[in-house]
Amino acid sequence: MTETLLAARVVTATEVHSPGWISIDRERITGVGAGLPSVRDGEVHDLGDVTVVPGFVDTHVHGGGGAGYTGVGNEVSLRQAALIARDAHLQHGTTATMASLVTMDAEALLHGVRGLTELVREGVLGGIHLEGPWLSRARAGAHAVSQLRDPDPAEIAALLAAGDGAIAMVTIAPELPGAIDAIEQLTAAGVVVAIGHSDADYETVVNAIAAGARVATHLFNAMRPLDHREPGPVLALMEDPRVALELIADGTHLHPSVLGWVEAAAGVDRVLLVSDAMDAAGCGDGEYKLGELDVEVRDGVARLCGDDTIAGSTATMDLLFRARAESGGWSSDALLAAVRETATNPARALSWGNEGDIAVDKHASMVVFDRSRVVSGVMRRGEWVREPESN
């Protein structure tokens, strides 16, 4: 059945239609434009003074709603936890989700991949991201140092076989023994390789990009800092136009001015805003787990217990979108940048062609912000997850 939505503003990756309309047939978008549509088949819903944007694409998220993608237990409990986490972020507008796993021992990691693969096949999750175990001990962040290890081609092959195409991205520290070969192995298998949790020098990262790495995992965080004599990973990743740059712009992981600096230096179209959210996203302060590590959330900031190390975030993508759009006064230019950084760019980085824009033949996945700039509606693939009031 065809449905047409009318709104005060419809923001795509390239235009702001004020007012605008979107036509939908089942799970696909069939038209989008400014003003009023010339033909209105099926139902028409006037959403009123709202802003409609593409559904968010989060390429780096560990959990939410009190549950996570990283856990222990049988496949049933892993599935239930994953569904809770996915649904928690879906309510905040994330319509395409990457399930990120943290460092675990080989058996647990294999079990986690198997437990999530079916959800990827069902279309519940967009893919699996392995953030570890092939990370630098010097830049471990909130990863269990005891489980960090050098990349092993046999382990990688076993994980790829268990995932059967579900593993979409892997973060790796390129300075580890065997890392360049691992990047080539993963790239040949169609996996997006990201550089992160790295203490590498500049030349090593340049070589990793030449081998196929195409994403920077939460640029700056858990990474050798930029230095004028040895620029390390940051400059190598920023200066190569082939590399997409994850940023956790939650006000805790980065100073707010850093986002503007990266946009000016590398361009808006290379920025991926990610939540890096853990189980506490959408919940209150308290004690949580991230893999095998204990985490305490205070005043909305997650840190390892007994340590000042940041342990993921409690952010949701609507908060990141709103902060980016409001930094430019909710202007057309700011809205377009926010759409690209939370939807279009991440979908392109992962080759998720059906996501990331309000455009013909894309999935009908979108987020409705009311006049107070709060999420009032979420549609995923043509179905309202949160249905806004119609005028």
C-alpha positions in Angstrom: 0.0 0.0 0.0 1.3 3.4 -0.9 1.7 6.0 1.8 2.6 9.7 1.5 4.1 11.7 4.3 4.0 15.5 4.4 6.3 17.4 6.7 7.6 20.9 7.3 11.1 19.8 6.4 12.4 16.7 4.7 16.2 16.4 4.8 18.0 14.2 2.4 21.7 13.8 1.8 21.7 16.7 -0.7 18.6 18.8 -0.1 16.3 20.3 2.5 12.7 20.4 1.2 10.6 22.9 3.1 7.9 21.8 3.1 8.5 18.3 1.7 6.9 15.0 1.0 7.9 11.3 0.8 6.0 8.5 -0.9 6.4 4.9 0.3 5.4 1.6 -1.1 5.8 -1.2 1.4 9.5 -1.0 2.5 10.8 1.2 -0.3 10.8 5.0 -0.9 9.1 5.7 -4.3 9.4 9.5 -4.3 10.6 12.6 -2.5 10.3 16.2 -3.2 9.4 19.8 -2.2 6.0 21.3 -1.8 3.0 18.9 -2.3 3.1 15.8 -4.5 1.0 16.0 -7.7 -0.4 12.5 -7.2 -1.4 11.1 -3.8 -2.2 7.4 -4.1 -3.1 5.6 -0.9 -3.0 7.2 2.5 -1.7 10.7 3.2 -0.3 11.6 6.6 0.5 15.2 7.4 3.1 15.1 10.1 3.0 18.9 10.6 5.8 21.1 11.9 8.5 18.3 12.0 11.8 17.6 10.5 12.2 14.2 8.8 15.7 12.8 8.3 17.1 9.4 7.1 17.3 6.7 9.7 20.7 6.7 11.5 23.4 4.2 10.6 25.6 3.4 13.6 28.8 1.5 12.6 30.1 1.1 16.2 27.8 0.2 19.0 28.3 -2.5 21.8 24.9 -2.4 23.5 22.0 -0.4 25.0 18.9 -0.7 27.1 20.8 -2.6 29.7 21.9 -5.4 27.3 24.7 -5.8 24.8 26.1 -7.6 21.8 29.1 -8.6 23.9 28.1 -11.2 26.5 28.2 -14.7 27.6 25.7 -17.5 27.6 23.9 -19.7 25.2 22.6 -18.6 21.8 19.1 -17.9 23.1 20.4 -15.5 25.8 22.8 -13.8 23.3 19.9 -13.4 20.9 17.6 -11.9 23.5 20.4 -9.5 24.7 21.1 -8.4 21.1 17.4 -7.7 20.4 17.1 -5.6 23.6 20.2 -3.6 22.6 19.0 -3.2 18.9 15.5 -2.1 20.0 16.9 0.4 22.5 18.8 2.2 19.8 16.0 1.8 17.3 13.7 3.8 19.5 16.2 6.6 19.2 16.3 6.4 15.4 19.1 4.0 14.6 17.5 1.9 11.9 20.7 0.2 10.7 23.0 -1.2 13.4 26.5 -2.7 13.5 26.9 -5.1 16.5 30.4 -4.5 17.9 32.1 -7.2 19.9 35.0 -6.4 22.2 38.1 -8.5 22.9 37.5 -12.0 24.2 39.3 -15.3 24.1 39.1 -17.3 20.9 36.3 -19.6 21.9 34.1 -16.8 23.3 34.6 -14.6 20.3 33.7 -17.5 17.9 30.6 -18.1 20.1 29.6 -14.5 19.9 29.9 -14.4 16.1 27.8 -17.5 15.7 25.2 -16.1 18.1 24.8 -12.8 16.1 25.1 -14.2 12.6 21.5 -15.4 12.4 20.3 -11.9 13.3 22.3 -10.5 10.5 20.8 -13.0 8.1 17.3 -12.0 9.3 18.1 -8.3 8.7 17.8 -7.4 12.3 21.4 -6.3 12.4 23.4 -4.8 9.6 26.6 -6.7 10.4 29.2 -7.7 13.0 32.2 -5.6 14.0 35.1 -7.2 15.7 36.8 -4.5 17.8 39.6 -6.7 18.9 41.3 -8.9 19.9 44.1 -7.7 17.5 44.8 -4.4 19.3 47.8 -2.7 20.9 48.4 -3.4 24.5 49.6 0.1 24.9 46.3 1.5 23.6 43.9 -1.1 24.9 41.4 1.3 26.3 38.4 -0.7 27.7 39.6 -4.0 26.4 40.9 -6.9 28.4 44.7 -6.7 28.0 45.1 -10.4 29.0 43.1 -11.4 25.9 44.8 -9.2 23.3 46.8 -11.2 20.8 48.6 -10.9 17.4 46.5 -11.7 14.4 46.5 -15.3 13.4 45.3 -16.3 9.9 43.8 -19.5 11.1 41.7 -17.7 13.8 40.6 -15.1 11.2 39.6 -17.8 8.8 37.6 -19.6 11.5 35.8 -16.4 12.4 35.0 -15.6 8.8 33.7 -19.1 8.2 31.5 -18.8 11.3 30.1 -15.5 10.2 29.5 -16.6 6.7 29.4 -13.0 5.4 28.0 -11.5 8.6 31.4 -9.9 9.7 31.3 -6.5 8.1 34.2 -4.7 9.8 37.3 -5.6 11.9 39.4 -3.1 13.9 43.1 -3.9 13.9 46.3 -2.3 15.2 48.6 -2.4 12.1 51.9 -2.5 14.1 51.2 -6.0 15.4 53.2 -8.9 13.9 51.2 -10.3 11.0 48.8 -7.3 10.9 49.4 -6.2 7.3 48.9 -9.8 6.1 45.7 -9.9 8.2 44.4 -6.7 6.6 44.9 -8.2 3.2 43.2 -11.4 4.2 40.2 -9.6 5.6 40.0 -7.2 2.7 40.1 -10.1 0.2 37.1 -11.6 2.1 35.1 -8.4 1.6 35.5 -7.1 5.2 36.0 -3.4 5.9 39.2 -3.1 7.9 39.5 -0.2 10.4 42.6 1.1 12.1 42.2 1.6 15.8 43.6 1.0 19.3 46.9 1.6 17.7 50.4 2.8 18.8 51.7 2.6 15.2 53.9 5.1 13.6 52.9 7.1 10.5 54.6 4.9 7.9 53.0 1.7 9.3 49.5 3.2 9.0 50.3 4.4 5.5 51.2 0.8 4.7 48.0 -0.5 6.3 45.9 1.8 4.1 47.8 0.6 1.1 47.0 -3.0 2.1 43.2 -2.1 2.2 42.3 -0.4 5.5 39.5 2.1 4.9 38.2 3.3 8.3 39.6 4.9 11.4 38.1 3.5 14.6 37.1 6.4 16.9 39.8 8.7 15.6 42.0 10.1 18.4 40.6 7.8 21.1 42.8 4.8 22.1 45.3 6.0 19.5 48.9 7.4 19.6 48.3 11.2 19.7 49.4 13.5 16.9 53.0 14.8 17.3 54.9 17.2 15.1 57.9 14.9 14.8 56.1 11.5 14.6 52.5 12.2 13.5 51.5 8.6 14.1 48.1 7.2 13.0 46.0 10.4 13.2 47.7 12.3 10.3 48.0 9.2 8.2 44.3 8.4 8.5 43.2 12.0 8.0 45.2 12.8 5.0 44.2 9.8 2.9 40.8 10.6 1.2 40.0 6.9 1.0 39.6 6.6 4.8 36.4 7.2 6.6 36.8 8.8 10.1 34.8 7.6 13.1 34.3 10.3 15.7 32.5 9.9 19.1 31.2 13.5 19.3 29.4 13.0 22.6 31.2 15.8 24.4 33.2 13.4 26.6 35.5 11.5 24.1 36.4 14.7 22.2 36.4 18.4 22.7 33.6 19.9 20.6 36.0 21.9 18.5 37.7 18.8 17.3 34.8 17.8 15.1 34.9 21.1 13.3 38.6 20.8 12.8 38.3 17.3 11.3 35.5 18.5 9.0 37.6 21.4 7.8 40.7 19.3 7.3 39.2 16.1 5.8 35.7 17.1 4.7 32.2 16.4 6.0 31.8 13.5 3.7 34.5 11.5 5.4 33.1 11.8 8.9 31.1 9.0 10.6 29.5 10.0 13.9 29.3 6.8 16.0 27.9 6.2 19.5 30.3 3.5 20.7 27.5 2.9 23.1 27.7 0.2 25.7 24.9 -1.5 27.7 24.1 1.7 29.8 22.9 3.7 26.7 19.3 4.6 27.4 19.6 3.7 31.1 20.8 5.5 34.2 24.0 5.5 36.2 25.1 2.3 37.8 27.4 -0.7 37.4 27.6 -2.6 34.1 29.9 -5.0 32.2 31.8 -4.5 28.9 33.0 -7.9 27.9 34.7 -9.2 31.0 35.5 -5.8 32.4 33.5 -4.0 35.1 32.2 -0.5 34.2 30.7 2.2 36.4 28.5 4.9 34.9 28.4 8.2 36.7 26.7 11.4 35.5 26.2 9.6 32.2 29.9 8.8 31.6 31.1 5.2 31.5 34.5 4.4 32.9 36.3 1.2 34.0 35.8 0.6 37.7 38.7 1.9 39.7 40.1 3.6 36.6 39.6 6.8 34.6 39.6 5.0 31.3 36.5 5.8 29.3 34.6 2.6 28.5 32.4 3.3 25.5 29.6 5.8 25.8 26.0 6.1 26.9 25.1 8.1 23.8 22.4 7.5 21.2 22.6 8.6 17.6 19.7 11.1 18.0 21.8 13.0 20.6 24.8 13.1 18.2 22.6 14.2 15.3 20.9 17.0 17.3 24.3 18.3 18.7 25.7 18.5 15.2 22.7 20.2 13.7 22.3 22.6 16.6 26.0 23.5 16.4 25.0 25.2 13.1 21.7 26.6 14.4 19.6 23.9 12.8 20.3 25.6 9.5 20.0 23.8 6.2 23.7 23.4 5.9 24.0 22.0 9.5 21.1 19.6 8.9 22.7 18.4 5.7 26.0 17.8 7.4 24.3 16.0 10.3 22.5 13.7 7.9 25.6 12.8 6.0 27.6 12.2 9.2 25.0 10.0 10.9 23.5 8.2 7.9 24.8 8.7 4.4 28.6 8.5 5.1 28.4 5.4 7.4 26.2 3.6 4.9 28.6 4.3 2.1 31.6 3.2 4.1 30.0 -0.2 4.7 28.5 -0.4 1.2 25.0 -0.7 2.7 23.4 0.7 -0.4 19.8 0.5 0.8 20.4 2.8 3.8 21.6 6.3 4.5 19.3 8.6 2.6 15.7 9.5 1.8 15.8 8.7 -1.9 14.0 6.6 -4.4 14.5 2.8 -4.0 16.2 3.2 -0.6 14.7 1.5 2.4 11.9 3.6 3.9 13.8 4.2 7.1 13.6 7.7 8.7 13.5 9.7 11.9 11.0 12.4 12.8 12.0 15.3 15.1 9.2 17.4 16.5 9.4 21.2 16.9 11.3 20.8 20.1 13.9 18.8 18.2 13.1 15.6 20.0 12.5 12.3 18.3 8.8 11.7 18.0 8.7 9.0 15.3 10.9 6.3 13.8 10.1 4.3 10.7 12.2 1.2 9.7 11.7 -0.3 6.3 8.3 1.1 5.9 6.9 0.2 9.4 6.5 2.7 12.2 8.5 1.7 15.2 7.4 4.9 16.9 4.4 6.5 15.1 4.2 10.3 15.3 0.9 12.1 15.6 -0.6 13.2 12.2 -2.3 16.5 11.7 
